[in-house]
């Protein structure tokens, strides 16, 4: 019985390896890295000058002996800078200075020292950075569109039609889930609960079109198949639409037509002097 389970698992792994790279290299697919021409440790990568200042600011929020706590915001910053996805060189290796065997800088070197990037900044082994990047689905380890559309797939949104929302997006863009359109503008993925179930169904748009300086991450709620297609076309034209509910009869999370209860300020608890706090 155990041998059969092991054999089946090995068969599944072999099948995954046979899949195209674009369909299996997202964080939600497999927790390992496979070198490709545009994603390998030897490729140089470093934070921009502006982001180096942001790195220092992020690090300053943590005690010097807990720099590793900054791994998530630093990975997020690297992802924003790199157009919405994390190359392994951003996590691990970046060409530093060329060194010769004697340990001296030499422009005609035989040995090149590869210096860690995020791992170096927070002074941890690269595997500690990989563990985080492969665990959280918010980190994309393969290319995404400049506008990365994420459809909530959790129960409340699914009951309210999120599958129809995703189908409408995929059909309109002519892609499969986690594929990028030929013009590089759009990709569609799935995300778990976004925490706004009262306005289900909803999507998130991660806008990487202007790098980390112009990065936005907005919720669009109460969407319909027709409305998400309209949102895509507005983004394609460079238009900015207000985030939040797309139902004109609602205000934020309130019901259509306005509130019918809780119309006044709540009374304070009689047993506490709130002014004394």
PyMOL commands that set and color helices and strands:
alter all, ss='L'
color gray80, all
select helices_A, chain A and resi 2-18+21-24+49-59+64-81+88-91+118-121+126-135+155-159+162-173+197-199+225-236+274-276
alter helices_A, ss='H'
color red, helices_A
select strands_A, chain A and resi 94-99+111-115+147-152+186-191+202-207+216-221+244-245
alter strands_A, ss='S'
color yellow, strands_A
deselect
rebuild
show_as cartoon
